[in-house]
């Protein structure tokens, strides 16, 4: 057997795209045929990311002679949480075999975002007829996440009496799992961590999607290779190999002999150690949409930097400059992210915060409500947040310093009161400067990592944002005062990297994609770590105002 050196990028680190199945029905369509009923077809158009033009994605079959079609053909669409994917459903009455839409009778259309559809699961909406107020009937759209296999193998393995490979120590063993392909070749699908200097390792519990191991066939051949890790990464020593399958690996206390191919023919050779399954179980691999469609609420809060380094709002060079021509960088970031996230909020009432500002009463606050109304801090939709921001920038003096910890702790208080998986919180911080309370902010992020919460930071302007990479801990675990973050919950993006992407719509689309891309995985990381499954019955929409009392920052009663 040829030795395969496992110094390669492994597929478990890749983020698989999510596919959504869209089903369409219509009711009480217009009757365009004289001697019979209409023969409807539904055509789906999608406005691709970074574009303003709708392109045809696919068509259902034609159903003869009905005003209430239930189309059998489905649309399978790639779903991206971080993008606002605009959809248009066009219903026509087929009059001939031509694919030219203009050669058929128009029955109506419906526009929405894919985010709106998946957050509701099923929706019934009126069809709109261009240039007419006529009742065109209704369209029923249902969405469902498509998963090849919804199971995850959770197991803990240990090694017993492995061969010694190091001259001045024991072995540093790790495992590599390979799935068998149709042509009998093998593809690596998972790698364990390295356990240093031991012949009896006990690896951490592993969670491996069954679809990646065997595509749902639990009897499909798997190969497990055990290596002794070497620091150069190119010459790991093979300890031994065993052949098994998911069914055997999911059986607690199963044992597998490791055989080295070069030693197998020796008379006195028995094995190079054994692998034992300490415990194992199968669980469901719920996706992000399973939770959203079960009614789990995404709660969005924005926090805006009101420090002096932004420049006076009346100065055209100011990052807070407001005019009637276009959006400043703060408004661009707010609108980009808000337009996506609001699709997942049932009441679309958003609390908005400011920090580093001098309030009308002369006090400096690092946690004030943007609408300056502590009795009702909620803004109606992203439009309401934009209005509150534009009003606050005219009445709140820019001050300082740039402290993040207060607004992070503000949202964390709500997340701490709702750990049961019914709510998830996303905090968007928009800032222009270097954090002045970094130790407190690091501690706040660490504590928030144990809660159902994500933090998005958008840097505006041309400041040095290198310190933000400390918080966006993609390559190492954030730690302070002997306590480590449980999850990576911070995503930082400098807006300047996207301002050259074209027009404002393109800038907003690319920015939203960048800052929201990690949220679904962060969301699932919390749910899986705490063994929280989607609710069996869809949760009723709940306003956050019915949760714990809102904290009262230092804001004067207006």
C-alpha positions as CSV (number, residue, x, y, z in Angstrom):
1,X,0.0,0.0,0.0
2,X,1.4,3.4,-1.0
3,X,1.9,5.8,1.9
4,X,-0.2,8.9,1.6
5,X,1.3,12.0,3.3
6,X,-1.6,14.0,4.8
7,X,0.0,17.4,4.4
8,X,-2.9,18.7,2.4
9,X,-5.9,21.0,2.9
10,X,-8.8,18.9,4.1
11,X,-12.3,19.1,2.9
12,X,-13.9,19.5,6.3
13,X,-12.6,23.1,6.3
14,X,-14.5,24.0,3.2
15,X,-17.9,25.6,3.7
16,X,-20.5,23.7,1.6
17,X,-23.1,25.8,-0.2
18,X,-26.7,25.4,0.8
19,X,-29.3,24.4,-1.8
20,X,-32.9,25.5,-1.4
21,X,-35.8,23.8,-3.1
22,X,-38.6,26.2,-4.2
23,X,-42.1,24.9,-4.9
24,X,-44.7,27.0,-6.6
25,X,-48.5,26.9,-6.7
26,X,-51.0,29.5,-7.9
27,X,-54.7,30.1,-7.1
28,X,-57.4,31.9,-9.0
29,X,-55.3,32.9,-12.0
30,X,-56.7,35.0,-14.7
31,X,-58.4,33.1,-17.5
32,X,-56.9,34.2,-20.8
33,X,-58.3,31.4,-23.0
34,X,-61.7,31.7,-24.6
35,X,-62.8,28.1,-24.9
36,X,-60.9,26.7,-21.9
37,X,-58.9,27.8,-18.9
38,X,-55.3,29.0,-18.9
39,X,-52.3,26.8,-19.4
40,X,-49.9,28.3,-16.8
41,X,-46.1,28.1,-16.6
42,X,-44.1,29.8,-13.9
43,X,-40.7,31.2,-14.8
44,X,-38.1,32.1,-12.1
45,X,-35.8,35.1,-12.6
46,X,-32.9,35.8,-10.3
47,X,-31.0,39.1,-10.0
48,X,-27.4,37.8,-9.6
49,X,-25.0,39.1,-6.9
50,X,-23.5,42.4,-8.0
51,X,-26.0,42.9,-10.8
52,X,-29.2,44.9,-11.2
53,X,-30.5,42.7,-14.1
54,X,-32.9,39.8,-13.6
55,X,-31.9,36.7,-15.6
56,X,-34.0,33.6,-16.3
57,X,-33.2,30.7,-13.9
58,X,-35.7,28.1,-14.9
59,X,-39.2,27.2,-15.7
60,X,-41.8,24.8,-14.4
61,X,-43.8,22.5,-16.6
62,X,-46.9,23.6,-18.4
63,X,-50.1,22.5,-16.7
64,X,-53.1,22.4,-19.0
65,X,-56.4,24.0,-18.5
66,X,-56.3,25.2,-14.8
67,X,-56.4,28.4,-12.8
68,X,-55.1,26.6,-9.7
69,X,-51.8,24.9,-10.7
70,X,-49.5,23.0,-8.4
71,X,-46.3,22.8,-10.3
72,X,-44.4,19.5,-9.9
73,X,-41.0,20.8,-11.2
74,X,-39.0,22.5,-8.5
75,X,-36.4,25.2,-8.6
76,X,-33.1,24.3,-6.8
77,X,-31.3,27.5,-5.9
78,X,-28.0,28.1,-4.2
79,X,-28.7,30.0,-1.0
80,X,-26.3,32.5,0.5
81,X,-27.2,34.2,3.8
82,X,-24.8,37.0,3.2
83,X,-26.4,38.1,-0.1
84,X,-29.8,39.7,-0.8
85,X,-30.9,37.4,-3.6
86,X,-33.7,39.0,-5.4
87,X,-36.3,36.7,-7.1
88,X,-39.0,37.3,-9.6
89,X,-41.7,34.8,-10.4
90,X,-43.5,35.4,-13.7
91,X,-46.6,33.4,-14.5
92,X,-47.7,33.1,-18.1
93,X,-50.4,31.3,-20.1
94,X,-48.7,29.1,-22.6
95,X,-50.1,29.7,-26.1
96,X,-47.5,27.9,-28.2
97,X,-44.2,25.9,-28.1
98,X,-42.0,29.1,-28.3
99,X,-39.8,30.0,-25.4
100,X,-40.2,33.7,-26.1
101,X,-42.1,35.1,-23.1
102,X,-43.6,37.9,-25.2
103,X,-45.4,35.4,-27.3
104,X,-47.5,34.2,-24.4
105,X,-50.3,35.8,-22.3
106,X,-49.1,37.6,-19.1
107,X,-50.8,36.3,-15.9
108,X,-48.9,38.2,-13.3
109,X,-45.7,38.4,-11.3
110,X,-44.3,38.4,-7.8
111,X,-41.0,39.8,-6.5
112,X,-39.2,39.0,-3.2
113,X,-35.9,38.0,-1.7
114,X,-34.8,34.5,-1.1
115,X,-34.2,35.5,2.5
116,X,-37.8,36.4,2.9
117,X,-38.9,33.1,1.6
118,X,-36.7,30.9,3.7
119,X,-37.4,32.8,6.9
120,X,-41.1,32.0,6.4
121,X,-41.0,28.5,5.0
122,X,-44.2,29.0,3.0
123,X,-45.9,32.2,1.9
124,X,-49.0,33.2,0.0
125,X,-48.9,36.5,-1.8
126,X,-50.9,38.4,-4.5
127,X,-49.7,38.3,-8.0
128,X,-49.1,41.8,-9.4
129,X,-50.2,42.8,-12.9
130,X,-48.1,45.6,-14.5
131,X,-50.1,48.7,-15.1
132,X,-53.3,47.3,-13.6
133,X,-55.0,47.0,-10.3
134,X,-56.9,43.9,-11.5
135,X,-56.9,40.9,-9.1
136,X,-54.5,38.5,-10.7
137,X,-54.8,35.7,-8.2
138,X,-52.2,34.6,-5.7
139,X,-48.9,32.6,-5.7
140,X,-47.9,30.1,-3.0
141,X,-44.1,29.6,-2.6
142,X,-42.6,27.0,-0.3
143,X,-38.9,26.6,0.4
144,X,-37.0,23.7,1.9
145,X,-33.3,23.2,2.5
146,X,-31.8,20.4,0.4
147,X,-29.4,18.1,2.2
148,X,-28.0,14.9,0.7
149,X,-27.8,13.3,4.2
150,X,-28.8,14.9,7.4
151,X,-26.8,12.8,9.9
152,X,-23.6,13.5,11.7
153,X,-21.4,10.8,13.3
154,X,-20.2,12.0,16.7
155,X,-17.5,9.7,18.1
156,X,-14.5,9.7,20.4
157,X,-11.6,7.4,19.6
158,X,-8.5,6.4,21.4
159,X,-5.3,4.5,20.4
160,X,-3.9,1.6,22.3
161,X,-0.2,0.6,22.2
162,X,0.7,2.3,19.0
163,X,4.1,1.8,17.5
164,X,6.9,4.1,18.6
165,X,8.2,6.2,15.8
166,X,10.3,8.9,17.4
167,X,13.9,8.3,18.3
168,X,14.0,10.6,21.4
169,X,10.4,10.2,22.4
170,X,7.2,8.4,21.7
171,X,4.9,9.0,18.8
172,X,2.8,12.1,18.0
173,X,-0.3,10.4,16.5
174,X,-3.2,11.7,14.5
175,X,-5.8,10.1,12.3
176,X,-6.9,10.7,8.7
177,X,-10.2,9.4,7.4
178,X,-10.7,8.6,3.7
179,X,-13.9,7.8,1.8
180,X,-13.9,5.2,-0.9
181,X,-14.8,6.5,-4.4
182,X,-16.6,4.5,-7.1
183,X,-13.2,3.8,-8.8
184,X,-11.9,2.4,-5.5
185,X,-9.6,5.4,-5.0
186,X,-9.8,7.2,-1.6
187,X,-10.4,10.9,-0.8
188,X,-9.5,12.4,2.5
189,X,-12.5,13.8,4.4
190,X,-11.4,14.4,8.0
191,X,-8.3,14.7,10.1
192,X,-8.0,14.6,13.9
193,X,-5.8,16.8,16.0
194,X,-2.2,15.7,16.9
195,X,-1.7,14.2,20.4
196,X,1.9,14.8,21.4
197,X,4.3,12.2,22.8
198,X,2.1,9.2,23.6
199,X,1.4,5.7,22.4
200,X,-2.1,5.7,24.0
201,X,-3.7,8.8,22.6
202,X,-7.3,9.9,23.3
203,X,-8.5,12.2,20.6
204,X,-11.2,14.9,21.1
205,X,-14.7,14.1,20.2
206,X,-15.2,14.3,16.4
207,X,-18.3,15.5,14.5
208,X,-18.2,14.3,10.9
209,X,-21.2,14.7,8.5
210,X,-22.2,11.2,7.3
211,X,-22.6,12.7,3.8
212,X,-18.9,13.5,3.6
213,X,-17.9,10.1,4.9
214,X,-20.2,7.9,2.8
215,X,-23.0,10.0,1.2
216,X,-25.5,8.2,3.4
217,X,-24.3,4.6,2.8
218,X,-23.2,3.4,6.2
219,X,-21.6,0.2,4.7
220,X,-19.4,2.1,2.3
221,X,-15.7,1.4,2.8
222,X,-13.7,3.8,4.8
223,X,-10.0,3.8,5.4
224,X,-8.4,5.2,8.5
225,X,-4.7,5.9,8.6
226,X,-2.8,6.7,11.8
227,X,0.4,8.8,11.4
228,X,3.2,10.0,13.6
229,X,3.3,13.8,13.1
230,X,6.6,15.4,12.1
231,X,7.1,19.2,12.3
232,X,8.2,19.6,8.6
233,X,4.7,18.5,7.5
234,X,6.0,16.5,4.5
235,X,7.2,13.3,6.0
236,X,4.7,12.1,8.6
237,X,5.4,8.5,9.4
238,X,2.7,6.0,8.8
239,X,1.9,4.0,12.0
240,X,-0.8,1.8,10.5
241,X,-4.0,1.5,8.5
242,X,-7.4,0.0,9.2
243,X,-10.5,-0.6,6.9
244,X,-13.9,0.0,8.3
245,X,-17.2,1.7,7.7
246,X,-19.6,4.2,9.4
247,X,-21.7,1.4,10.8
248,X,-18.8,-0.1,12.6
249,X,-17.4,3.3,13.7
250,X,-20.8,4.2,15.2
251,X,-20.7,1.1,17.5
252,X,-19.3,1.9,20.9
253,X,-16.3,-0.2,22.1
254,X,-15.5,-1.4,18.6
255,X,-11.8,-2.0,18.1
256,X,-9.7,-2.0,14.9
257,X,-6.2,-3.3,14.4
258,X,-3.8,-1.0,12.7
259,X,-1.6,-2.7,10.1
260,X,1.5,-1.3,8.5
261,X,1.7,-2.6,4.8
262,X,5.4,-3.0,4.9
263,X,5.3,-5.1,8.1
264,X,2.2,-7.2,7.3
265,X,4.2,-10.1,5.7
266,X,6.5,-10.6,8.7
267,X,5.9,-13.8,10.6
268,X,5.8,-12.4,14.1
269,X,4.0,-9.2,13.2
270,X,0.5,-8.8,14.7
271,X,-0.3,-5.1,14.4
272,X,0.9,-1.6,15.0
273,X,-1.6,-0.9,17.7
274,X,-5.4,-0.7,17.9
275,X,-8.0,2.0,17.7
276,X,-11.0,1.8,20.0
277,X,-14.4,3.6,19.8
278,X,-14.9,5.1,23.3
279,X,-18.4,6.4,22.5
280,X,-20.3,7.1,19.3
281,X,-23.8,8.2,18.3
282,X,-25.6,9.5,15.3
283,X,-27.3,12.9,15.4
284,X,-29.1,15.1,12.9
285,X,-27.1,17.6,11.0
286,X,-29.6,20.5,11.1
287,X,-28.8,23.4,8.8
288,X,-29.2,27.1,9.3
289,X,-32.6,27.2,7.5
290,X,-34.0,24.4,9.7
291,X,-33.7,26.8,12.6
292,X,-34.9,29.9,10.8
293,X,-37.9,28.1,9.3
294,X,-38.8,26.8,12.8
295,X,-39.1,30.4,14.0
296,X,-35.7,31.1,15.6
297,X,-35.4,34.9,15.6
298,X,-32.4,36.8,14.3
299,X,-32.1,40.1,16.3
300,X,-30.1,42.8,14.7
301,X,-28.5,45.8,16.6
302,X,-26.3,48.5,15.1
303,X,-23.8,50.6,17.0
304,X,-22.3,53.7,15.4
305,X,-19.1,55.5,16.2
306,X,-19.6,59.2,17.2
307,X,-16.0,60.1,18.0
308,X,-14.3,63.3,16.8
309,X,-11.9,61.5,14.5
310,X,-14.7,61.1,12.0
311,X,-14.7,64.9,11.3
312,X,-17.4,67.4,11.8
313,X,-20.6,66.4,9.9
314,X,-20.8,69.7,8.1
315,X,-17.4,69.1,6.5
316,X,-17.7,67.3,3.1
317,X,-14.5,65.4,4.1
318,X,-16.3,64.0,7.2
319,X,-17.2,60.3,7.3
320,X,-20.5,61.5,8.8
321,X,-21.2,64.1,6.1
322,X,-24.8,64.0,5.1
323,X,-26.0,65.3,1.8
324,X,-28.8,64.8,-0.7
325,X,-26.4,63.3,-3.4
326,X,-25.3,60.0,-1.9
327,X,-24.7,57.9,1.2
328,X,-21.7,58.5,3.4
329,X,-19.6,55.4,4.5
330,X,-21.6,54.9,7.7
331,X,-24.9,54.9,5.9
332,X,-23.5,52.6,3.1
333,X,-22.4,50.0,5.7
334,X,-25.6,50.3,7.6
335,X,-27.8,49.9,4.6
336,X,-25.7,47.1,3.1
337,X,-25.9,44.8,6.1
338,X,-29.4,45.9,7.3
339,X,-31.1,45.2,4.0
340,X,-30.0,41.5,4.3
341,X,-30.6,41.0,8.0
342,X,-34.0,42.6,8.2
343,X,-35.5,39.8,6.1
344,X,-35.0,37.5,9.1
345,X,-36.5,39.7,11.8
346,X,-40.2,39.1,12.3
347,X,-41.2,42.6,13.5
348,X,-38.3,44.5,11.8
349,X,-38.0,46.8,14.9
350,X,-34.3,47.4,15.5
351,X,-32.5,48.9,18.5
352,X,-29.7,51.2,17.4
353,X,-26.9,52.5,19.6
354,X,-24.2,55.2,19.4
355,X,-21.0,55.5,21.3
356,X,-18.3,58.1,21.9
357,X,-20.8,61.0,21.6
358,X,-21.5,64.0,23.7
359,X,-25.3,64.1,24.3
360,X,-27.5,67.2,24.4
361,X,-27.3,67.4,28.2
362,X,-23.5,67.6,28.0
363,X,-22.7,64.0,29.2
364,X,-20.4,61.7,27.2
365,X,-21.8,58.3,26.6
366,X,-20.4,55.1,25.1
367,X,-23.9,53.4,25.0
368,X,-26.7,55.7,24.1
369,X,-29.8,55.0,22.0
370,X,-29.6,56.5,18.5
371,X,-33.1,57.9,18.6
372,X,-32.4,59.4,22.1
373,X,-35.5,57.8,23.5
374,X,-34.7,55.3,26.3
375,X,-38.4,54.5,26.7
376,X,-38.6,53.2,23.1
377,X,-35.2,52.6,21.5
378,X,-36.6,50.7,18.5
379,X,-36.4,52.0,15.0
380,X,-38.9,50.8,12.4
381,X,-36.9,48.9,9.7
382,X,-33.6,50.0,8.3
383,X,-35.2,53.1,7.1
384,X,-36.0,54.0,10.7
385,X,-32.4,53.3,11.7
386,X,-31.2,55.6,8.9
387,X,-33.6,58.4,10.0
388,X,-32.5,58.0,13.7
389,X,-28.8,58.2,12.6
390,X,-29.3,61.3,10.5
391,X,-31.2,63.0,13.3
392,X,-28.6,62.0,16.0
393,X,-25.7,63.3,13.9
394,X,-27.2,66.7,14.1
395,X,-27.9,66.8,17.8
396,X,-25.1,64.6,19.3
397,X,-21.6,66.2,19.3
398,X,-18.7,64.0,18.2
399,X,-16.4,63.2,21.1
400,X,-14.5,60.1,22.2
401,X,-12.8,57.9,23.0
402,X,-13.5,54.8,20.9
403,X,-14.8,52.2,23.4
404,X,-16.4,49.0,22.1
405,X,-16.9,47.1,25.3
406,X,-20.1,49.0,26.5
407,X,-22.1,48.3,23.3
408,X,-20.9,44.6,23.1
409,X,-21.9,44.1,26.8
410,X,-25.3,45.8,26.0
411,X,-26.3,43.2,23.4
412,X,-24.7,40.4,25.4
413,X,-27.1,41.2,28.3
414,X,-30.0,40.3,26.0
415,X,-28.3,37.2,24.6
416,X,-27.5,36.0,28.1
417,X,-31.2,36.0,29.0
418,X,-32.1,34.0,25.8
419,X,-29.6,31.1,25.7
420,X,-32.3,28.5,24.8
421,X,-31.9,28.8,21.0
422,X,-35.1,30.7,20.3
423,X,-33.1,33.9,19.6
424,X,-29.8,34.8,18.0
425,X,-28.2,38.3,18.2
426,X,-26.1,40.1,15.6
427,X,-24.3,43.3,16.5
428,X,-23.0,45.5,13.7
429,X,-20.4,48.0,14.9
430,X,-19.4,50.7,12.4
431,X,-16.2,52.6,13.4
432,X,-13.5,54.8,12.0
433,X,-10.8,54.4,14.5
434,X,-8.5,52.4,16.7
435,X,-10.1,50.8,19.8
436,X,-9.1,52.6,23.0
437,X,-10.5,50.0,25.4
438,X,-8.9,46.9,23.8
439,X,-8.4,44.8,27.0
440,X,-12.1,45.4,28.0
441,X,-13.2,44.7,24.4
442,X,-11.3,41.4,24.2
443,X,-12.8,40.4,27.5
444,X,-16.3,41.3,26.3
445,X,-15.9,39.4,23.1
446,X,-14.7,36.3,25.0
447,X,-17.7,36.4,27.3
448,X,-20.0,37.0,24.3
449,X,-18.6,33.9,22.5
450,X,-20.4,31.7,25.1
451,X,-23.7,33.4,24.1
452,X,-26.0,33.2,21.0
453,X,-24.3,36.2,19.4
454,X,-22.2,37.4,16.5
455,X,-20.3,40.7,16.1
456,X,-19.7,42.3,12.7
457,X,-17.2,45.3,12.6
458,X,-17.1,47.5,9.5
459,X,-14.2,49.9,9.5
460,X,-14.8,53.2,7.6
461,X,-12.2,55.7,6.5
462,X,-8.4,55.1,6.2
463,X,-7.3,54.4,9.8
464,X,-5.0,51.6,10.8
465,X,-7.3,48.7,11.6
466,X,-4.6,46.1,12.3
467,X,-5.8,45.7,15.9
468,X,-9.1,44.4,14.6
469,X,-7.4,41.2,13.4
470,X,-6.9,40.4,17.1
471,X,-10.7,40.3,17.5
472,X,-11.3,38.5,14.2
473,X,-9.5,35.5,15.5
474,X,-9.6,33.3,12.4
475,X,-6.3,31.6,13.0
476,X,-6.1,31.4,16.8
477,X,-8.4,31.4,19.8
478,X,-8.9,34.7,21.5
479,X,-7.8,34.5,25.1
480,X,-7.3,36.8,28.1
481,X,-7.0,36.5,31.9
482,X,-6.9,32.7,31.7
483,X,-10.2,32.4,29.8
484,X,-10.5,31.5,26.1
485,X,-13.3,32.3,23.6
486,X,-15.6,29.4,23.0
487,X,-16.2,30.3,19.3
488,X,-14.9,32.8,16.8
489,X,-17.8,35.3,16.7
490,X,-16.2,38.4,15.2
491,X,-16.0,39.3,11.5
492,X,-14.1,42.5,10.5
493,X,-14.2,44.1,7.1
494,X,-12.6,47.5,6.0
495,X,-15.1,49.3,3.8
496,X,-12.3,50.9,1.8
497,X,-11.6,47.5,0.2
498,X,-15.0,47.6,-1.5
499,X,-15.3,51.2,-2.5
500,X,-13.6,50.5,-5.8
501,X,-16.1,47.8,-6.7
502,X,-18.3,50.0,-9.0
503,X,-21.5,51.9,-8.3
504,X,-23.1,52.1,-4.8
505,X,-25.3,49.1,-5.4
506,X,-22.3,47.0,-6.2
507,X,-20.4,48.3,-3.2
508,X,-23.3,47.4,-0.9
509,X,-23.8,44.0,-2.4
510,X,-20.1,43.0,-2.0
511,X,-19.8,44.5,1.4
512,X,-22.9,42.6,2.7
513,X,-21.5,39.3,1.2
514,X,-18.2,39.8,3.0
515,X,-19.5,40.8,6.4
516,X,-22.3,38.3,6.7
517,X,-20.7,35.2,5.2
518,X,-19.6,33.8,8.6
519,X,-22.9,34.3,10.4
520,X,-24.6,31.0,9.5
521,X,-21.7,29.0,10.7
522,X,-21.3,31.0,13.9
523,X,-25.1,30.5,14.5
524,X,-24.8,26.7,13.9
525,X,-21.7,26.6,16.1
526,X,-23.6,27.9,19.0
527,X,-26.6,25.6,18.4
528,X,-24.5,22.4,18.0
529,X,-22.2,23.1,20.9
530,X,-25.2,23.4,23.2
531,X,-27.0,20.5,21.5
532,X,-30.0,22.7,20.6
533,X,-32.2,21.3,17.9
534,X,-34.7,23.3,15.9
535,X,-38.1,23.6,17.6
536,X,-40.5,20.9,16.7
537,X,-43.3,23.4,16.2
538,X,-42.7,26.8,14.6
539,X,-42.1,29.4,17.3
540,X,-44.5,32.4,17.4
541,X,-42.9,35.7,16.6
542,X,-41.7,37.4,19.7
543,X,-40.7,41.1,20.1
544,X,-37.5,41.6,21.9
545,X,-39.2,44.2,24.0
546,X,-41.1,41.4,25.7
547,X,-37.7,40.0,26.9
548,X,-35.6,41.4,29.7
549,X,-35.9,45.1,30.6
550,X,-33.8,47.4,28.4
551,X,-30.7,48.7,30.2
552,X,-30.8,52.5,30.7
553,X,-27.6,54.1,29.5
554,X,-26.8,57.7,30.4
555,X,-29.3,59.3,28.1
556,X,-31.4,62.2,29.2
557,X,-35.2,62.0,29.2
558,X,-36.3,63.9,26.1
